[in-house]
Structures are given as structure tokens and as C-alpha cells.
Amino acid sequence: MDNKKEHKEGMSRRQFIKVAGMAVLAEELAGGFLNRAFAATGQAAVPGSATSRAIVCDETKCIGCGVCEKICSKLHHQEANRDLSSIIVEKAPDGAEKKADVRTCHHCPDPACMKVCPRKAISRDEKTGAVVIDEGLCIGCELCVKACPYGMARFNPAKKKAFKCDLCGGQTRCVAGCPRKALSLEQLTWKDGKIVKIG
């Protein structure tokens, strides 16, 4: 009887270990899925926080040459025109500690531009995580331009269409073309509507 009892207890322990292992595996798989969805959509897997991917400038390396603006406008609008660039370089005054102030779209987890678009022309690219404008749907109302708190939804008066950074479909040309390697594509961590961590 004792041997049978020990045998049953042994089986019970093995079964417990097997079930526990399956539970850990399931948790890992679920976590991986959440992380992938989190990275692609910017929706928070952890309450109170979210992420996005955006181009970031190391202003200690930037010399304000404007090459990134030329690359961006030439690629997307077929002309080298800083007013048609989705990355903005403002040269700093003489004597300033940094050479330029560089602004880029943050591809916010909860984009104000997307919320106000009456034609649903703004969406998030599931592959890259970029917040993009469908030019075919845009009616040029400029509501997104007014809504963006960072001034990174812009307007092309010739086309009468809004435009913004689309991360070049994942192949960020301005990052590749910066002569000082000052630009990089980074993950931004947000909390309460503010960026709390870069990278």
C-alpha cells in the first residue's frame, strides 16, 4: 500500500511540474504576442504606459546642415524644399551650446492628428508603427495640422494635402543619409502623455 501511495504521489508531482511548465510557456507566448502588438500599435500592454518608434536626433552631433530635410522632401515631394520636409531643422543662434533644434514626428501612442481627421485618412502602419496619412483620403482641411502639439503634421499648399513623417516605410532615409550620424530610430516610452524614456 505504501509503495502504491508513493507511486501516486510521484505521479502527482510530475503532473504538477508538467502543468506548471505549460503555464510558464503559455505566459511567455502571451507576453511575446503582447510585446509585438505593443511595438506595432503603440497600445499599452502595461496600464499607464505606451511606446512608439520615432526618429531621434543627438543634437551634440548635429551641425544643422539640413541634409536630412533635403533627403526627406526630395524623396516624398520630388524637390529639395525644407518647407516640404517632415523633419525640421532650426539653426541655433550664434554662440548657442547646440548648433540646431531638430524636430521630428513622435508617432504618438494616442495621436491627436488621427483623432480629429474627419475622413479617417490617418492611421497607424501595423508593420512600422508609423502614424501615416493616406493622401488619397485627405481633403486638405488642415485639422491635423492644428491638432498636432508638436507642429509635425504639415501642409503642402500646391497639392492641398497634409503630410507628415511615415518613417519611409521602415527604411528611414534621413537616418541613413545624415553625415554626422546624429539621427537614429528609437523606441519612445510614454507615460501620462509625456515621453519618459528614449531607447
N, C-alpha and C positions, 0 to 999 in steps of 0.2 A: 504493500500500500504506500509506504514511504517513497519507494522508487517511482511509482506512478505519479505521486503528488509532486515530486521534484521534477519529473518529466513535464508535467502540465505547467508548472511554474516557469520552467526553462522556455517552453514554447511561448508562454505569455510574455516573457521578457523579449524574446526575439521578435514577436509580433509588434510589441511596443516600439522597438528600435526601428523596425521597418516602417511603421506608420509615422513615426517622428521624422524619419528621413524623407518620406514622401511629402510631409508637411513643409519641411525646410525647402525642398526642391520647388514645391508649388509657390512658396513665398518668394524665392529667388526669381522664378519665371515671371510672377506678377510684378515684382519690383522692376525687372528689366523692361517689361511692357510699359509700365508707368513712366520710367525714365525716358524711353524712346518717344512716347506720346508727349511727355513734358517738353523735351527738346524740340520736337517738331511744331508743337502748337503754342507753347508758352503758357499752357494752362497749369495751374499749380497742383502738383501731386501732394504737396505739404501745405496745409491751410496757412494763409498769411504770407506765402512767398511764391514767386514765379520766376521764370527765366526767359531770356530772349537772346538771340545772336545778333551782333552788330559790329560794324567796323569801328575800331577804336584807334585814336592817334596818340602816340607818345610825343608830346609836344616838346620834350627835351631834345628830340632828334629832328623834328620838323623845322625846315628853313623857310617855309612859306612860299615855295617856288610855284605852286599852283599846277604842277604836272597832273595831279590827281583830278583836278577839275577839268582839265583838257581831255584826259582819257575818258572820263565819265560822259561828258557832253558829246564828244566825238562818237563814242560807241552808241549812245542812246538817241542822239538827235542829229548826228552826221555833221556837226560843226563844233569847232573848239570855241565854246562860249560859256564863260563862268556862270552866266545867268541861267543856263540850262543844265547846270551840274547838280547832281544830287548830293554832292559833298561840297561844303562851303569853307573856304579858307579866307579868313580875315587877317591881314597883316597887322602885327602889333606895332605900336608907335616906337620910334627910335628910343633906345635906352631901356626898353622893357626887358624883363627877365626872359621871356619866351619870344620867339620870332613870329608866331601866328596863333590865332584861335581857330581851331578846326571843329566844325560841326557836322555830324552825321545823323542819320535816322537811327533811332534806338530799337525799332521794330517792337514796340511796347507789347507786353503781355495782354493789355486791355486797351487797344488803340482808340484814341479819341476820333481820329480821322475815319476809321471804319464805322464807328457808331453813327456819325452824322451823315454819311453818304446816302442820299435818297434812292440811288439806283443799285445799291449793293455792288458797286464797282470795285470796292476794296475788300481784299480777302487775305488770308494767310496761306502762303505756299507750304503745303504739308511736307514737301521734301527739304526745303531750305530753312523754313521758319520765317522767311521774309514776309513782311506786310506789303502787298503789291497792289497796283492799280490796273484794272483792265481798261485800257484806253478806249476800247470799243463800246464799253458801257458808260464811260464818263460823259457827262453833259456839260462840263465846264462851269458848274455852279460855284466852285471855289469854297464850298463849305468846309471841306477837309483842310484847305489851306489856313482858314481862320481857326479851325479847331485844334490844330497841332500845337501843343505847348512849347515845342522846340523849334518851330518855324521850318520844319523839314519836309512838309508837303508843299510843293511849289507849283507854279502855273506857267505854261507855255502859251503866250499870247497869240503866237502865229497859228498854232493848232487849236487854241481854245480848249486845252485839255490840262488836267492836273498831272503831275508826275512826282515820283519820289524814288528813293533807292530801292532796288529789287535784289540786291546782293549778286547781281549779274548771273542769276540762276545758280548760284553756288560757286561760280568762278570769279571771285572779286578782282576785277582788273585793276582798280586803283591800288589795291594792296600789292599786287604783283608789280605794278609799274612805279611805285614810289622809289625815287633814287636814294633816299636815306633810310629805307626800311622802317619808316615811322608808323606805318599803318598795319593793323592786324585784325583778323576776325576773331572776336572773343565772345564768351558767354557772359551775359549780364545777369546778376541775381537781384531781384526786386523784392521789396517789402513795403507795404503801405504806400504804394505808388512811387517809391524812390529807389534808385539804384544803390545797393548796399555793398555790392562786390563786383569786381571785374575780373574775369578769368576763372 
